[in-house]
């Protein structure tokens, strides 16, 4: 409220100064008024943006998961590109990145991978990236150099504080241990250090093999499971309140949000807001605020045709 009052007073002062400038015909004062108006506009925009990040967990860290979809090895390579894009975005924002789990693809890329993003409003920003991302390019894995379309899904959940209690019954989970398939030295590959926890009622599966110690992997897996169960319940409550609201539907491969075209032309287009960029290399290097900010601010796509 104090911020709103301050902006209101600044706007009133600028209006009064504008009247004086017009009465005196003073160009210097007119320039001062223009500068004040720009400053007020920027502060109003900042207030609106903070309002858009006022959700219960928006200030929290985030757990980001990338899964390859339709497209075979091409999709697995695309998933790896997305994983790098999001870690670079986090680095640009000054957030700490901690890998959680990674399952390599059979020939290239990744089948799925997840990481923790820790920093102020990490979840608030990254939640805008939930959904399916489509890539169109000349496949580097096709000897005939044909154009291929690939899909990968991104899910984002808040990192829930340890003091929030999520009741998980022992009978509702199955815990499996197995040998890690990732890098990490001989000790990782010779012991059953990897852990997979399956929550039977919801079907949520969390696998962790990044750490050398089974105990550490187990602890991290439980932490992620608690966060996903919390988010699962939150989504159920949201769906019950408004089942028809598009942004509250479950994430699946029908909820495509963005298209990335590398050939025959270069374009990234957000299908929700209509925001486009021809600087594809910059986007894949983590320049995502141009898409995230309009979505969080509630900008809707124009009447222009969108990529199918």
N, C-alpha and C positions, 0 to 999 in steps of 0.2 A: 504493500500500500504506500509506503514511504517513497519508493521509486516512482510510482504512478503520480503521486503528488508533486514530486520534483519535476517530472516531465511536464505536468500540467502548468506549473509555474513558469517553466522555461518557455513553453509555447505562448503563454499570455504575455511574457516579457517581449518575445520576438514580435508578436502582433502589435504591441504598443510601439515598439521601436519602428516597425514598418509604417505605422501611421505618421510618426514624426518625420521619417525620411521622405515620405510623399509630400507632406506639407512643406518641408523645407527644400525639397528638390535636391537633396544631398546624395550624390552618387556614392560617396565613401560610406555613409550610413546604410545605403541600400546594399552595398557589398557585405557589410557587417551583418545585416539581417539575413542575407542569403546564407552566410556561413552558419549563423545560429539555427536556421531552418534545417540545414543539412545535419547538424549535430543532433537536433531534436529527433529528426527522422531516424537517424542511426540508433538512438537510444530507445525509441519506440520499437524498432525492429528487434533490438536485443531483448527487450521485455517480452515481446511476443514469442521469441524463440525460447526463452526460459520457461514461458508458460507451456510450450509444446514439450518441454523436457521436465514436466512436473509429475510424472508417473511415480508410483511407489518405489520402483527399483531403478529408475533412470540414472541415478547417480552411482549405481553399483558397477562392479566389474561384469564382464560378459564371458560366456562360454560359446565359442564359435565353432560350428561343425560344418564341414564341407563333404558332400557325398557325390560321387560320380553317378550319372544316370544313363539314359539311352545313348548309345554310340560306341560301346566297347572301349578299346584302347584309346581312341580319340577322346572319349569322354573322361577317361582317367587322366589324360594329359591336361584336359581343360580344368578338371578339379584341382590339379596341382597348380595351375596358373592362378586360379581363384584364391587358393590358399596363400600363395605368395602375395597376391594383390591385397588381401586383408591384413596380413602381417605388416606389409609396407604402409598401409593406411594407419594402422595402430602406431607404428614408429613415427610417422609424420605428426601424429597428434601427441606424441610423447608418452604413450601408454606402454607399460611393460607387457611383453608377450612371453607366455610360458607354454611350450608344447605340451599337449596332454596325451594324445594317441594318434598313431599314424599306421594305416594299413596300405602298403605299397601295391601298385597295380602289377599285374602279371608281366607286362612287357614294358610299361612306362607309366609315369604319373602316380596317382594314388587312387585307391578305391574309396577310402574315406579318411578324414583326419580332423582333429579338433585341437583347439588351443584356448588358453585363458588370456583375456585382454583385461589388464588391470590399470585403471586410471579414472579420473573424474568424468562421469557421464559416459563411460565406455558402453554400457548397455543401452543408454538412451539414444546414442547415435547408431550403434550397430544393429539395433532391432529393425531399422529401416531396410536392412539388407536381406531379411527373411524372404525366401521364395526361390524360384527356379531361374537360373541364368542360362541363356542360350548363346552358343558360339557358332558362327558360320565362317569357314575358312577353307583354303586348299590344304588338304590333309598332308602333313609331313610323313605319315605312315602309309600313304597310298602311292604305289609305284606309278599309277596312271595319273597322279596329280589331280584327282577329282575333288570337287568342292563337297565338304561334309558339314553336317549340322550335329552339334553335340549339346548335351544338357548336363547340368550339375545343380544340386540343390544345396541351399545354405540355410542353416537353422541357427538361431541365437537365443540363448537363455541367460537370465541374470545369475550371477554368482551369489548364491544365498549365504548370508552370514551364518557362522557356525552356531550362533545362539538362537537361531530359528529352528524349532523342533519339528521335524518331519517324521511322523510315526510310520515306521516300516516294519511290518510283522516278519518274523524269521521264516514263517511258512510261505511267505509270498515271494521269496527270492531264491534263485539258484545261483550258486557261485562255482565257477569252473576255473581251474588253473591250467596253463599250458606254456609251452616254450615260446619265448619271444621270437618273432621272425624278423625283427628290425635290427639295425646296427646297434652296437653297444658292447662289443667284445665277446670273448669266448664264454665268460661267466653267464652273460644273458642268455646265450643260445643253448647252454648246457643245463640250465635249471628251469623249473616251471615257475618263472618269475611273473609271467603275464597273468592277468586276472580279468575274467568276464563275469559281470553280475547281470542277471536277467530278472526283471521285476515281472512276475507272472501275470498279475491282474491287468497290467497295462501293456505288456509286451515291450516295455522300454529295456533296451540292452546297452550296457556301458562296458567297453573294453579298454584296458589300460596296460601298456607294455613299455612305456617310455622309460620307466625307472628300472634300475638293476635289481632292486629289492622287491620281493613279492609283497611285503608289508606296506611299502610306500605305494606300490601300484594299487593295492587293495584300498588304502586310505583315500587315494585320489579318486578311485572309481566310486566309492561311497559318496564322496563329496559331490561329484557330478550327478550321480543318481538322485541325491536329495534335491539338487537344483532343478533337474528335469521333472521330477515329480511335483515340485512346487509349481513350476511353470505349467505343467499338465493340468493341475487343478485350477490355476488362474485362467487358462484358456477355456476350460469347461464352464467356469462361472461367467466369463465374457460371452460365450456362445449362448448361454441361457438368457442373458440380458438382451442380446440382440443377434439372433441367429442369421439375419440377412445382411449384416454389415460385412462388407467384403474383406476388410483387413483382419477380421476375427475368425476366418475360416482356417481349417487345418492346412498346413503346408504340404503340398503334394506337387506332382509334376504337371498339374493343370494350372498352377498359380504362377505362371511365368511373369517376372517383373522387369527383366531387362534383356536386351538383345545386343550382342557384340559381333560386328561384322568386320572381318579382316580382308576378305576378298569377295567380290571383285572391286569393292570400294571399302573405305574405312569409316565406320560410324558406330558409336555406342548410343543406344536410345533407351531411355526409361519408359516403359509402356504405361506407367501409372501417372506420370506427370507430363510426358511429352518432351522432357529435357533431352537434348542431343549434344554430342561432342564428336568432332572428327579427330581429336587427339587421342587415339586409341592407346598408343604406347604410354602416354601419361596416366590414363585411367588404369591400365593394368599395372602401373607402378604405384598405385595407391591414391591417385588424385580423385577421390570419391565425394568430397563435400559438395561438388556441383550437382550431384544427384541426391545425396542424403538430405541436405538442407531444404530444398524445395518440397521433398516428400514430408518431412517433419513439420514444415510450415503449412501443410495442407494444400499445396498447389496442385491443381488438377490438370490432367492432360488436355490439350487443345482438341479442336475438331479435325486436326490433320490425321490422315491415315497413319496407322501404326504398323510396325513390322509384324507380320504374322509369324 
